[in-house]
């Protein structure tokens, strides 16, 4: 084999390796972009759930013990206040 053929084969190998590396780099870029998008969406969801949690905690603090007892009495025990009329829907 002459030097020209070896040099030619080396150049072909070098170009193929360069294309392979470029392709892998591009794939990595696309995956990184997709992961970044998922991270942003997840962070947004976390913020929304944190806000919901704050609102729920605020609502819990706003209920007094008396209101809790009244709610349980109405919802679970079907009790009513004096003079109050309740209706039961029968299917």
PyMOL Python script that loads the backbone (N, CA, C, O; Angstrom):
from pymol import cmd

cmd.read_pdbstr("""\
ATOM      1  N   UNK A   1       0.843  -1.170   0.000  1.00  0.00           N
ATOM      2  CA  UNK A   1       0.000   0.000   0.000  1.00  0.00           C
ATOM      3  C   UNK A   1       0.886   1.231   0.000  1.00  0.00           C
ATOM      4  O   UNK A   1       1.895   1.301   0.702  1.00  0.00           O
ATOM      5  N   UNK A   2       0.489   2.174  -0.789  1.00  0.00           N
ATOM      6  CA  UNK A   2       1.275   3.395  -0.846  1.00  0.00           C
ATOM      7  C   UNK A   2       0.848   4.383   0.225  1.00  0.00           C
ATOM      8  O   UNK A   2      -0.189   4.244   0.874  1.00  0.00           O
ATOM      9  N   UNK A   3       1.687   5.371   0.374  1.00  0.00           N
ATOM     10  CA  UNK A   3       1.391   6.396   1.384  1.00  0.00           C
ATOM     11  C   UNK A   3       0.107   7.140   1.053  1.00  0.00           C
ATOM     12  O   UNK A   3      -0.630   7.517   1.964  1.00  0.00           O
ATOM     13  N   UNK A   4      -0.173   7.356  -0.188  1.00  0.00           N
ATOM     14  CA  UNK A   4      -1.372   8.074  -0.603  1.00  0.00           C
ATOM     15  C   UNK A   4      -2.642   7.341  -0.193  1.00  0.00           C
ATOM     16  O   UNK A   4      -3.606   7.959   0.261  1.00  0.00           O
ATOM     17  N   UNK A   5      -2.638   5.984  -0.360  1.00  0.00           N
ATOM     18  CA  UNK A   5      -3.813   5.196   0.013  1.00  0.00           C
ATOM     19  C   UNK A   5      -4.005   5.205   1.530  1.00  0.00           C
ATOM     20  O   UNK A   5      -5.133   5.319   2.009  1.00  0.00           O
ATOM     21  N   UNK A   6      -2.930   5.088   2.277  1.00  0.00           N
ATOM     22  CA  UNK A   6      -3.015   5.103   3.738  1.00  0.00           C
ATOM     23  C   UNK A   6      -3.542   6.460   4.214  1.00  0.00           C
ATOM     24  O   UNK A   6      -4.401   6.543   5.091  1.00  0.00           O
ATOM     25  N   UNK A   7      -3.006   7.505   3.614  1.00  0.00           N
ATOM     26  CA  UNK A   7      -3.450   8.844   3.977  1.00  0.00           C
ATOM     27  C   UNK A   7      -4.932   9.024   3.644  1.00  0.00           C
ATOM     28  O   UNK A   7      -5.674   9.612   4.430  1.00  0.00           O
ATOM     29  N   UNK A   8      -5.367   8.525   2.487  1.00  0.00           N
ATOM     30  CA  UNK A   8      -6.765   8.604   2.071  1.00  0.00           C
ATOM     31  C   UNK A   8      -7.677   7.847   3.045  1.00  0.00           C
ATOM     32  O   UNK A   8      -8.714   8.367   3.458  1.00  0.00           O
ATOM     33  N   UNK A   9      -7.288   6.616   3.412  1.00  0.00           N
ATOM     34  CA  UNK A   9      -8.071   5.812   4.352  1.00  0.00           C
ATOM     35  C   UNK A   9      -8.135   6.484   5.726  1.00  0.00           C
ATOM     36  O   UNK A   9      -9.175   6.482   6.385  1.00  0.00           O
ATOM     37  N   UNK A  10      -7.022   7.048   6.137  1.00  0.00           N
ATOM     38  CA  UNK A  10      -6.998   7.760   7.419  1.00  0.00           C
ATOM     39  C   UNK A  10      -7.961   8.950   7.394  1.00  0.00           C
ATOM     40  O   UNK A  10      -8.685   9.182   8.363  1.00  0.00           O
ATOM     41  N   UNK A  11      -7.972   9.694   6.307  1.00  0.00           N
ATOM     42  CA  UNK A  11      -8.883  10.832   6.175  1.00  0.00           C
ATOM     43  C   UNK A  11     -10.350  10.384   6.197  1.00  0.00           C
ATOM     44  O   UNK A  11     -11.193  11.018   6.832  1.00  0.00           O
ATOM     45  N   UNK A  12     -10.643   9.279   5.492  1.00  0.00           N
ATOM     46  CA  UNK A  12     -12.013   8.743   5.501  1.00  0.00           C
ATOM     47  C   UNK A  12     -12.408   8.343   6.916  1.00  0.00           C
ATOM     48  O   UNK A  12     -13.499   8.677   7.376  1.00  0.00           O
ATOM     49  N   UNK A  13     -11.530   7.633   7.602  1.00  0.00           N
ATOM     50  CA  UNK A  13     -11.798   7.217   8.983  1.00  0.00           C
ATOM     51  C   UNK A  13     -12.004   8.444   9.875  1.00  0.00           C
ATOM     52  O   UNK A  13     -12.916   8.467  10.702  1.00  0.00           O
ATOM     53  N   UNK A  14     -11.169   9.447   9.707  1.00  0.00           N
ATOM     54  CA  UNK A  14     -11.260  10.664  10.504  1.00  0.00           C
ATOM     55  C   UNK A  14     -12.595  11.376  10.268  1.00  0.00           C
ATOM     56  O   UNK A  14     -13.231  11.840  11.214  1.00  0.00           O
ATOM     57  N   UNK A  15     -13.012  11.458   9.013  1.00  0.00           N
ATOM     58  CA  UNK A  15     -14.278  12.120   8.673  1.00  0.00           C
ATOM     59  C   UNK A  15     -15.462  11.343   9.244  1.00  0.00           C
ATOM     60  O   UNK A  15     -16.395  11.949   9.771  1.00  0.00           O
ATOM     61  N   UNK A  16     -15.440  10.017   9.148  1.00  0.00           N
ATOM     62  CA  UNK A  16     -16.514   9.190   9.708  1.00  0.00           C
ATOM     63  C   UNK A  16     -16.577   9.350  11.231  1.00  0.00           C
ATOM     64  O   UNK A  16     -17.663   9.462  11.802  1.00  0.00           O
ATOM     65  N   UNK A  17     -15.423   9.361  11.879  1.00  0.00           N
ATOM     66  CA  UNK A  17     -15.389   9.552  13.324  1.00  0.00           C
ATOM     67  C   UNK A  17     -15.943  10.924  13.698  1.00  0.00           C
ATOM     68  O   UNK A  17     -16.670  11.060  14.682  1.00  0.00           O
ATOM     69  N   UNK A  18     -15.599  11.929  12.916  1.00  0.00           N
ATOM     70  CA  UNK A  18     -16.089  13.278  13.166  1.00  0.00           C
ATOM     71  C   UNK A  18     -17.609  13.347  13.028  1.00  0.00           C
ATOM     72  O   UNK A  18     -18.280  13.981  13.844  1.00  0.00           O
ATOM     73  N   UNK A  19     -18.155  12.693  11.992  1.00  0.00           N
ATOM     74  CA  UNK A  19     -19.611  12.638  11.828  1.00  0.00           C
ATOM     75  C   UNK A  19     -20.265  11.898  12.992  1.00  0.00           C
ATOM     76  O   UNK A  19     -21.306  12.325  13.491  1.00  0.00           O
ATOM     77  N   UNK A  20     -19.666  10.800  13.423  1.00  0.00           N
ATOM     78  CA  UNK A  20     -20.217  10.030  14.549  1.00  0.00           C
ATOM     79  C   UNK A  20     -20.255  10.849  15.824  1.00  0.00           C
ATOM     80  O   UNK A  20     -21.256  10.844  16.540  1.00  0.00           O
ATOM     81  N   UNK A  21     -19.188  11.541  16.105  1.00  0.00           N
ATOM     82  CA  UNK A  21     -19.128  12.383  17.299  1.00  0.00           C
ATOM     83  C   UNK A  21     -20.142  13.523  17.201  1.00  0.00           C
ATOM     84  O   UNK A  21     -20.807  13.856  18.182  1.00  0.00           O
ATOM     85  N   UNK A  22     -20.253  14.112  16.023  1.00  0.00           N
ATOM     86  CA  UNK A  22     -21.215  15.202  15.831  1.00  0.00           C
ATOM     87  C   UNK A  22     -22.641  14.707  16.037  1.00  0.00           C
ATOM     88  O   UNK A  22     -23.455  15.392  16.656  1.00  0.00           O
ATOM     89  N   UNK A  23     -22.941  13.530  15.523  1.00  0.00           N
ATOM     90  CA  UNK A  23     -24.284  12.963  15.673  1.00  0.00           C
ATOM     91  C   UNK A  23     -24.601  12.712  17.145  1.00  0.00           C
ATOM     92  O   UNK A  23     -25.688  13.054  17.613  1.00  0.00           O
ATOM     93  N   UNK A  24     -23.665  12.121  17.873  1.00  0.00           N
ATOM     94  CA  UNK A  24     -23.877  11.860  19.293  1.00  0.00           C
ATOM     95  C   UNK A  24     -24.043  13.162  20.077  1.00  0.00           C
ATOM     96  O   UNK A  24     -24.860  13.239  20.995  1.00  0.00           O
ATOM     97  N   UNK A  25     -23.282  14.163  19.720  1.00  0.00           N
ATOM     98  CA  UNK A  25     -23.397  15.466  20.384  1.00  0.00           C
ATOM     99  C   UNK A  25     -24.776  16.067  20.142  1.00  0.00           C
ATOM    100  O   UNK A  25     -25.386  16.609  21.063  1.00  0.00           O
ATOM    101  N   UNK A  26     -25.266  15.975  18.923  1.00  0.00           N
ATOM    102  CA  UNK A  26     -26.584  16.496  18.590  1.00  0.00           C
ATOM    103  C   UNK A  26     -27.671  15.738  19.342  1.00  0.00           C
ATOM    104  O   UNK A  26     -28.603  16.354  19.859  1.00  0.00           O
ATOM    105  N   UNK A  27     -27.569  14.413  19.413  1.00  0.00           N
ATOM    106  CA  UNK A  27     -28.535  13.608  20.165  1.00  0.00           C
ATOM    107  C   UNK A  27     -28.534  14.004  21.635  1.00  0.00           C
ATOM    108  O   UNK A  27     -29.591  14.135  22.252  1.00  0.00           O
ATOM    109  N   UNK A  28     -27.356  14.193  22.186  1.00  0.00           N
ATOM    110  CA  UNK A  28     -27.238  14.602  23.583  1.00  0.00           C
ATOM    111  C   UNK A  28     -27.891  15.955  23.801  1.00  0.00           C
ATOM    112  O   UNK A  28     -28.559  16.164  24.814  1.00  0.00           O
ATOM    113  N   UNK A  29     -27.710  16.862  22.880  1.00  0.00           N
ATOM    114  CA  UNK A  29     -28.334  18.184  22.961  1.00  0.00           C
ATOM    115  C   UNK A  29     -29.854  18.064  22.978  1.00  0.00           C
ATOM    116  O   UNK A  29     -30.517  18.719  23.782  1.00  0.00           O
ATOM    117  N   UNK A  30     -30.411  17.233  22.095  1.00  0.00           N
ATOM    118  CA  UNK A  30     -31.863  17.065  22.041  1.00  0.00           C
ATOM    119  C   UNK A  30     -32.404  16.463  23.338  1.00  0.00           C
ATOM    120  O   UNK A  30     -33.438  16.898  23.845  1.00  0.00           O
ATOM    121  N   UNK A  31     -31.710  15.471  23.868  1.00  0.00           N
ATOM    122  CA  UNK A  31     -32.136  14.848  25.123  1.00  0.00           C
ATOM    123  C   UNK A  31     -32.072  15.866  26.259  1.00  0.00           C
ATOM    124  O   UNK A  31     -32.984  15.941  27.082  1.00  0.00           O
ATOM    125  N   UNK A  32     -30.995  16.647  26.304  1.00  0.00           N
ATOM    126  CA  UNK A  32     -30.851  17.659  27.347  1.00  0.00           C
ATOM    127  C   UNK A  32     -31.973  18.686  27.255  1.00  0.00           C
ATOM    128  O   UNK A  32     -32.510  19.113  28.278  1.00  0.00           O
ATOM    129  N   UNK A  33     -32.326  19.081  26.049  1.00  0.00           N
ATOM    130  CA  UNK A  33     -33.394  20.054  25.842  1.00  0.00           C
ATOM    131  C   UNK A  33     -34.729  19.494  26.351  1.00  0.00           C
ATOM    132  O   UNK A  33     -35.489  20.205  27.008  1.00  0.00           O
ATOM    133  N   UNK A  34     -35.007  18.249  26.054  1.00  0.00           N
ATOM    134  CA  UNK A  34     -36.248  17.595  26.495  1.00  0.00           C
ATOM    135  C   UNK A  34     -36.287  17.467  28.019  1.00  0.00           C
ATOM    136  O   UNK A  34     -37.320  17.717  28.640  1.00  0.00           O
ATOM    137  N   UNK A  35     -35.175  17.083  28.610  1.00  0.00           N
ATOM    138  CA  UNK A  35     -35.104  16.955  30.073  1.00  0.00           C
ATOM    139  C   UNK A  35     -35.291  18.318  30.735  1.00  0.00           C
ATOM    140  O   UNK A  35     -35.970  18.420  31.757  1.00  0.00           O
ATOM    141  N   UNK A  36     -34.705  19.351  30.171  1.00  0.00           N
ATOM    142  CA  UNK A  36     -34.871  20.699  30.721  1.00  0.00           C
ATOM    143  C   UNK A  36     -36.334  21.120  30.677  1.00  0.00           C
ATOM    144  O   UNK A  36     -36.833  21.741  31.615  1.00  0.00           O
ATOM    145  N   UNK A  37     -37.010  20.787  29.607  1.00  0.00           N
ATOM    146  CA  UNK A  37     -38.432  21.109  29.472  1.00  0.00           C
ATOM    147  C   UNK A  37     -39.243  20.370  30.537  1.00  0.00           C
ATOM    148  O   UNK A  37     -40.130  20.958  31.156  1.00  0.00           O
ATOM    149  N   UNK A  38     -38.948  19.097  30.753  1.00  0.00           N
ATOM    150  CA  UNK A  38     -39.645  18.321  31.771  1.00  0.00           C
ATOM    151  C   UNK A  38     -39.382  18.878  33.163  1.00  0.00           C
ATOM    152  O   UNK A  38     -40.287  18.918  33.997  1.00  0.00           O
ATOM    153  N   UNK A  39     -38.154  19.306  33.419  1.00  0.00           N
ATOM    154  CA  UNK A  39     -37.811  19.885  34.727  1.00  0.00           C
ATOM    155  C   UNK A  39     -38.619  21.154  34.959  1.00  0.00           C
ATOM    156  O   UNK A  39     -39.153  21.354  36.050  1.00  0.00           O
ATOM    157  N   UNK A  40     -38.715  22.011  33.950  1.00  0.00           N
ATOM    158  CA  UNK A  40     -39.492  23.251  34.087  1.00  0.00           C
ATOM    159  C   UNK A  40     -40.958  22.947  34.367  1.00  0.00           C
ATOM    160  O   UNK A  40     -41.573  23.587  35.220  1.00  0.00           O
ATOM    161  N   UNK A  41     -41.522  21.976  33.655  1.00  0.00           N
ATOM    162  CA  UNK A  41     -42.922  21.603  33.877  1.00  0.00           C
ATOM    163  C   UNK A  41     -43.125  21.058  35.287  1.00  0.00           C
ATOM    164  O   UNK A  41     -44.112  21.377  35.949  1.00  0.00           O
ATOM    165  N   UNK A  42     -42.190  20.241  35.733  1.00  0.00           N
ATOM    166  CA  UNK A  42     -42.289  19.669  37.076  1.00  0.00           C
ATOM    167  C   UNK A  42     -42.161  20.752  38.139  1.00  0.00           C
ATOM    168  O   UNK A  42     -42.884  20.730  39.135  1.00  0.00           O
ATOM    169  N   UNK A  43     -41.251  21.694  37.938  1.00  0.00           N
ATOM    170  CA  UNK A  43     -41.103  22.801  38.889  1.00  0.00           C
ATOM    171  C   UNK A  43     -42.382  23.631  38.947  1.00  0.00           C
ATOM    172  O   UNK A  43     -42.780  24.088  40.019  1.00  0.00           O
ATOM    173  N   UNK A  44     -43.021  23.825  37.801  1.00  0.00           N
ATOM    174  CA  UNK A  44     -44.279  24.575  37.758  1.00  0.00           C
ATOM    175  C   UNK A  44     -45.358  23.829  38.551  1.00  0.00           C
ATOM    176  O   UNK A  44     -46.108  24.443  39.311  1.00  0.00           O
ATOM    177  N   UNK A  45     -45.434  22.514  38.374  1.00  0.00           N
ATOM    178  CA  UNK A  45     -46.406  21.716  39.121  1.00  0.00           C
ATOM    179  C   UNK A  45     -46.136  21.792  40.618  1.00  0.00           C
ATOM    180  O   UNK A  45     -47.066  21.904  41.417  1.00  0.00           O
ATOM    181  N   UNK A  46     -44.870  21.732  40.997  1.00  0.00           N
ATOM    182  CA  UNK A  46     -44.505  21.812  42.411  1.00  0.00           C
ATOM    183  C   UNK A  46     -44.965  23.143  42.990  1.00  0.00           C
ATOM    184  O   UNK A  46     -45.502  23.184  44.097  1.00  0.00           O
ATOM    185  N   UNK A  47     -44.761  24.225  42.257  1.00  0.00           N
ATOM    186  CA  UNK A  47     -45.203  25.550  42.711  1.00  0.00           C
ATOM    187  C   UNK A  47     -46.723  25.595  42.868  1.00  0.00           C
ATOM    188  O   UNK A  47     -47.236  26.151  43.840  1.00  0.00           O
ATOM    189  N   UNK A  48     -47.442  25.006  41.904  1.00  0.00           N
ATOM    190  CA  UNK A  48     -48.910  24.998  41.979  1.00  0.00           C
ATOM    191  C   UNK A  48     -49.383  24.204  43.196  1.00  0.00           C
ATOM    192  O   UNK A  48     -50.296  24.629  43.904  1.00  0.00           O
ATOM    193  N   UNK A  49     -48.760  23.051  43.435  1.00  0.00           N
ATOM    194  CA  UNK A  49     -49.149  22.244  44.591  1.00  0.00           C
ATOM    195  C   UNK A  49     -48.771  22.927  45.904  1.00  0.00           C
ATOM    196  O   UNK A  49     -49.491  22.796  46.894  1.00  0.00           O
ATOM    197  N   UNK A  50     -47.668  23.644  45.925  1.00  0.00           N
ATOM    198  CA  UNK A  50     -47.278  24.376  47.128  1.00  0.00           C
ATOM    199  C   UNK A  50     -48.303  25.467  47.423  1.00  0.00           C
ATOM    200  O   UNK A  50     -48.647  25.703  48.581  1.00  0.00           O
ATOM    201  N   UNK A  51     -48.787  26.126  46.381  1.00  0.00           N
ATOM    202  CA  UNK A  51     -49.804  27.165  46.552  1.00  0.00           C
ATOM    203  C   UNK A  51     -51.108  26.555  47.059  1.00  0.00           C
ATOM    204  O   UNK A  51     -51.753  27.114  47.945  1.00  0.00           O
ATOM    205  N   UNK A  52     -51.497  25.411  46.500  1.00  0.00           N
ATOM    206  CA  UNK A  52     -52.706  24.729  46.960  1.00  0.00           C
ATOM    207  C   UNK A  52     -52.563  24.321  48.423  1.00  0.00           C
ATOM    208  O   UNK A  52     -53.507  24.432  49.204  1.00  0.00           O
ATOM    209  N   UNK A  53     -51.382  23.852  48.780  1.00  0.00           N
ATOM    210  CA  UNK A  53     -51.125  23.440  50.162  1.00  0.00           C
ATOM    211  C   UNK A  53     -51.275  24.630  51.104  1.00  0.00           C
ATOM    212  O   UNK A  53     -51.881  24.506  52.167  1.00  0.00           O
ATOM    213  N   UNK A  54     -50.726  25.786  50.720  1.00  0.00           N
ATOM    214  CA  UNK A  54     -50.856  26.983  51.549  1.00  0.00           C
ATOM    215  C   UNK A  54     -52.328  27.358  51.745  1.00  0.00           C
ATOM    216  O   UNK A  54     -52.750  27.690  52.852  1.00  0.00           O
ATOM    217  N   UNK A  55     -53.100  27.302  50.660  1.00  0.00           N
ATOM    218  CA  UNK A  55     -54.523  27.646  50.755  1.00  0.00           C
ATOM    219  C   UNK A  55     -55.259  26.676  51.675  1.00  0.00           C
ATOM    220  O   UNK A  55     -56.073  27.092  52.499  1.00  0.00           O
ATOM    221  N   UNK A  56     -54.970  25.378  51.531  1.00  0.00           N
ATOM    222  CA  UNK A  56     -55.622  24.387  52.385  1.00  0.00           C
ATOM    223  C   UNK A  56     -55.245  24.569  53.848  1.00  0.00           C
ATOM    224  O   UNK A  56     -56.093  24.464  54.734  1.00  0.00           O
ATOM    225  N   UNK A  57     -53.965  24.844  54.097  1.00  0.00           N
ATOM    226  CA  UNK A  57     -53.529  25.070  55.474  1.00  0.00           C
ATOM    227  C   UNK A  57     -54.199  26.308  56.055  1.00  0.00           C
ATOM    228  O   UNK A  57     -54.555  26.336  57.233  1.00  0.00           O
ATOM    229  N   UNK A  58     -54.367  27.325  55.227  1.00  0.00           N
ATOM    230  CA  UNK A  58     -55.050  28.542  55.663  1.00  0.00           C
ATOM    231  C   UNK A  58     -56.504  28.242  56.000  1.00  0.00           C
ATOM    232  O   UNK A  58     -57.023  28.720  57.008  1.00  0.00           O
ATOM    233  N   UNK A  59     -57.160  27.449  55.155  1.00  0.00           N
ATOM    234  CA  UNK A  59     -58.549  27.074  55.413  1.00  0.00           C
ATOM    235  C   UNK A  59     -58.679  26.275  56.704  1.00  0.00           C
ATOM    236  O   UNK A  59     -59.629  26.468  57.462  1.00  0.00           O
ATOM    237  N   UNK A  60     -57.740  25.391  56.951  1.00  0.00           N
ATOM    238  CA  UNK A  60     -57.767  24.579  58.172  1.00  0.00           C
ATOM    239  C   UNK A  60     -57.648  25.477  59.392  1.00  0.00           C
ATOM    240  O   UNK A  60     -58.360  25.277  60.376  1.00  0.00           O
ATOM    241  N   UNK A  61     -56.769  26.452  59.345  1.00  0.00           N
ATOM    242  CA  UNK A  61     -56.588  27.364  60.471  1.00  0.00           C
ATOM    243  C   UNK A  61     -57.822  28.214  60.707  1.00  0.00           C
ATOM    244  O   UNK A  61     -58.111  28.587  61.844  1.00  0.00           O
ATOM    245  N   UNK A  62     -58.557  28.527  59.643  1.00  0.00           N
ATOM    246  CA  UNK A  62     -59.729  29.383  59.758  1.00  0.00           C
ATOM    247  C   UNK A  62     -60.918  28.691  60.416  1.00  0.00           C
ATOM    248  O   UNK A  62     -61.792  29.360  60.968  1.00  0.00           O
ATOM    249  N   UNK A  63     -60.961  27.377  60.366  1.00  0.00           N
ATOM    250  CA  UNK A  63     -62.055  26.662  61.003  1.00  0.00           C
ATOM    251  C   UNK A  63     -61.813  26.593  62.503  1.00  0.00           C
ATOM    252  O   UNK A  63     -60.752  26.165  62.958  1.00  0.00           O
ATOM    253  N   UNK A  64     -62.796  27.013  63.248  1.00  0.00           N
ATOM    254  CA  UNK A  64     -62.675  26.897  64.705  1.00  0.00           C
ATOM    255  C   UNK A  64     -63.083  25.488  65.111  1.00  0.00           C
ATOM    256  O   UNK A  64     -63.644  24.737  64.313  1.00  0.00           O
ATOM    257  N   UNK A  65     -62.805  25.150  66.320  1.00  0.00           N
ATOM    258  CA  UNK A  65     -63.161  23.823  66.818  1.00  0.00           C
ATOM    259  C   UNK A  65     -64.681  23.637  66.792  1.00  0.00           C
ATOM    260  O   UNK A  65     -65.171  22.547  66.498  1.00  0.00           O
ATOM    261  N   UNK A  66     -65.415  24.692  67.097  1.00  0.00           N
ATOM    262  CA  UNK A  66     -66.882  24.619  67.095  1.00  0.00           C
ATOM    263  C   UNK A  66     -67.408  24.333  65.690  1.00  0.00           C
ATOM    264  O   UNK A  66     -68.334  23.539  65.521  1.00  0.00           O
ATOM    265  N   UNK A  67     -66.821  24.975  64.686  1.00  0.00           N
ATOM    266  CA  UNK A  67     -67.246  24.738  63.308  1.00  0.00           C
ATOM    267  C   UNK A  67     -66.954  23.306  62.884  1.00  0.00           C
ATOM    268  O   UNK A  67     -67.737  22.693  62.158  1.00  0.00           O
ATOM    269  N   UNK A  68     -65.827  22.778  63.340  1.00  0.00           N
ATOM    270  CA  UNK A  68     -65.493  21.385  63.015  1.00  0.00           C
ATOM    271  C   UNK A  68     -66.528  20.443  63.613  1.00  0.00           C
ATOM    272  O   UNK A  68     -66.990  19.517  62.947  1.00  0.00           O
ATOM    273  N   UNK A  69     -66.891  20.678  64.867  1.00  0.00           N
ATOM    274  CA  UNK A  69     -67.875  19.819  65.523  1.00  0.00           C
ATOM    275  C   UNK A  69     -69.215  19.917  64.809  1.00  0.00           C
ATOM    276  O   UNK A  69     -69.873  18.904  64.573  1.00  0.00           O
ATOM    277  N   UNK A  70     -69.622  21.142  64.463  1.00  0.00           N
ATOM    278  CA  UNK A  70     -70.892  21.331  63.771  1.00  0.00           C
ATOM    279  C   UNK A  70     -70.894  20.622  62.419  1.00  0.00           C
ATOM    280  O   UNK A  70     -71.881  19.985  62.052  1.00  0.00           O
ATOM    281  N   UNK A  71     -69.814  20.728  61.696  1.00  0.00           N
ATOM    282  CA  UNK A  71     -69.737  20.093  60.382  1.00  0.00           C
ATOM    283  C   UNK A  71     -69.847  18.574  60.504  1.00  0.00           C
ATOM    284  O   UNK A  71     -70.563  17.936  59.733  1.00  0.00           O
ATOM    285  N   UNK A  72     -69.137  17.997  61.474  1.00  0.00           N
ATOM    286  CA  UNK A  72     -69.212  16.543  61.673  1.00  0.00           C
ATOM    287  C   UNK A  72     -70.629  16.152  62.063  1.00  0.00           C
ATOM    288  O   UNK A  72     -71.152  15.150  61.575  1.00  0.00           O
ATOM    289  N   UNK A  73     -71.260  16.938  62.947  1.00  0.00           N
ATOM    290  CA  UNK A  73     -72.615  16.636  63.378  1.00  0.00           C
ATOM    291  C   UNK A  73     -73.583  16.677  62.199  1.00  0.00           C
ATOM    292  O   UNK A  73     -74.466  15.827  62.093  1.00  0.00           O
ATOM    293  N   UNK A  74     -73.424  17.637  61.334  1.00  0.00           N
ATOM    294  CA  UNK A  74     -74.322  17.755  60.171  1.00  0.00           C
ATOM    295  C   UNK A  74     -74.043  16.665  59.123  1.00  0.00           C
ATOM    296  O   UNK A  74     -74.961  15.997  58.647  1.00  0.00           O
ATOM    297  N   UNK A  75     -72.771  16.502  58.779  1.00  0.00           N
ATOM    298  CA  UNK A  75     -72.427  15.605  57.668  1.00  0.00           C
ATOM    299  C   UNK A  75     -72.494  14.128  58.040  1.00  0.00           C
ATOM    300  O   UNK A  75     -73.005  13.317  57.268  1.00  0.00           O
ATOM    301  N   UNK A  76     -71.998  13.783  59.185  1.00  0.00           N
ATOM    302  CA  UNK A  76     -71.885  12.360  59.527  1.00  0.00           C
ATOM    303  C   UNK A  76     -73.028  11.864  60.402  1.00  0.00           C
ATOM    304  O   UNK A  76     -73.421  10.701  60.313  1.00  0.00           O
ATOM    305  N   UNK A  77     -73.559  12.735  61.239  1.00  0.00           N
ATOM    306  CA  UNK A  77     -74.603  12.298  62.165  1.00  0.00           C
ATOM    307  C   UNK A  77     -75.993  12.776  61.765  1.00  0.00           C
ATOM    308  O   UNK A  77     -76.976  12.464  62.437  1.00  0.00           O
ATOM    309  N   UNK A  78     -76.079  13.537  60.667  1.00  0.00           N
ATOM    310  CA  UNK A  78     -77.348  14.054  60.154  1.00  0.00           C
ATOM    311  C   UNK A  78     -78.136  14.845  61.203  1.00  0.00           C
ATOM    312  O   UNK A  78     -79.362  14.756  61.253  1.00  0.00           O
ATOM    313  N   UNK A  79     -77.446  15.607  62.027  1.00  0.00           N
ATOM    314  CA  UNK A  79     -78.093  16.449  63.033  1.00  0.00           C
ATOM    315  C   UNK A  79     -78.399  17.813  62.434  1.00  0.00           C
ATOM    316  O   UNK A  79     -77.835  18.193  61.407  1.00  0.00           O
ATOM    317  N   UNK A  80     -79.305  18.553  63.089  1.00  0.00           N
ATOM    318  CA  UNK A  80     -79.668  19.879  62.603  1.00  0.00           C
ATOM    319  C   UNK A  80     -79.744  20.840  63.785  1.00  0.00           C
ATOM    320  O   UNK A  80     -79.800  20.418  64.941  1.00  0.00           O
ATOM    321  N   UNK A  81     -79.745  22.135  63.482  1.00  0.00           N
ATOM    322  CA  UNK A  81     -79.886  23.153  64.519  1.00  0.00           C
ATOM    323  C   UNK A  81     -81.352  23.242  64.935  1.00  0.00           C
ATOM    324  O   UNK A  81     -82.255  22.822  64.210  1.00  0.00           O
ATOM    325  N   UNK A  82     -81.556  23.800  66.124  1.00  0.00           N
ATOM    326  CA  UNK A  82     -82.911  23.986  66.618  1.00  0.00           C
ATOM    327  C   UNK A  82     -83.685  24.926  65.696  1.00  0.00           C
ATOM    328  O   UNK A  82     -83.205  26.007  65.352  1.00  0.00           O
ATOM    329  N   UNK A  83     -84.873  24.508  65.305  1.00  0.00           N
ATOM    330  CA  UNK A  83     -85.722  25.332  64.449  1.00  0.00           C
ATOM    331  C   UNK A  83     -85.378  25.218  62.965  1.00  0.00           C
ATOM    332  O   UNK A  83     -86.037  25.839  62.131  1.00  0.00           O
ATOM    333  N   UNK A  84     -84.387  24.458  62.637  1.00  0.00           N
ATOM    334  CA  UNK A  84     -83.959  24.305  61.244  1.00  0.00           C
ATOM    335  C   UNK A  84     -84.725  23.155  60.599  1.00  0.00           C
ATOM    336  O   UNK A  84     -84.975  22.138  61.246  1.00  0.00           O
ATOM    337  N   UNK A  85     -85.091  23.305  59.355  1.00  0.00           N
ATOM    338  CA  UNK A  85     -85.795  22.257  58.623  1.00  0.00           C
ATOM    339  C   UNK A  85     -84.819  21.649  57.632  1.00  0.00           C
ATOM    340  O   UNK A  85     -84.159  22.368  56.881  1.00  0.00           O
ATOM    341  N   UNK A  86     -84.727  20.340  57.630  1.00  0.00           N
ATOM    342  CA  UNK A  86     -83.858  19.646  56.674  1.00  0.00           C
ATOM    343  C   UNK A  86     -84.707  18.719  55.817  1.00  0.00           C
ATOM    344  O   UNK A  86     -85.773  18.264  56.231  1.00  0.00           O
ATOM    345  N   UNK A  87     -84.228  18.460  54.657  1.00  0.00           N
ATOM    346  CA  UNK A  87     -84.918  17.580  53.726  1.00  0.00           C
ATOM    347  C   UNK A  87     -83.973  16.463  53.332  1.00  0.00           C
ATOM    348  O   UNK A  87     -82.782  16.678  53.105  1.00  0.00           O
ATOM    349  N   UNK A  88     -84.531  15.270  53.256  1.00  0.00           N
ATOM    350  CA  UNK A  88     -83.741  14.107  52.833  1.00  0.00           C
ATOM    351  C   UNK A  88     -84.288  13.641  51.493  1.00  0.00           C
ATOM    352  O   UNK A  88     -85.484  13.384  51.358  1.00  0.00           O
ATOM    353  N   UNK A  89     -83.422  13.533  50.520  1.00  0.00           N
ATOM    354  CA  UNK A  89     -83.833  13.104  49.185  1.00  0.00           C
ATOM    355  C   UNK A  89     -83.689  11.590  49.103  1.00  0.00           C
ATOM    356  O   UNK A  89     -82.607  11.041  49.315  1.00  0.00           O
ATOM    357  N   UNK A  90     -84.789  10.932  48.795  1.00  0.00           N
ATOM    358  CA  UNK A  90     -84.792   9.479  48.683  1.00  0.00           C
ATOM    359  C   UNK A  90     -84.894   9.121  47.215  1.00  0.00           C
ATOM    360  O   UNK A  90     -85.753   9.624  46.491  1.00  0.00           O
ATOM    361  N   UNK A  91     -84.015   8.258  46.800  1.00  0.00           N
ATOM    362  CA  UNK A  91     -84.025   7.850  45.383  1.00  0.00           C
ATOM    363  C   UNK A  91     -85.000   6.735  45.144  1.00  0.00           C
ATOM    364  O   UNK A  91     -85.139   6.268  44.014  1.00  0.00           O
TER     365      UNK A  91
END
""", "prot")
cmd.dss("prot")
cmd.show_as("cartoon", "prot")
cmd.util.cbc("prot")
cmd.orient("prot")
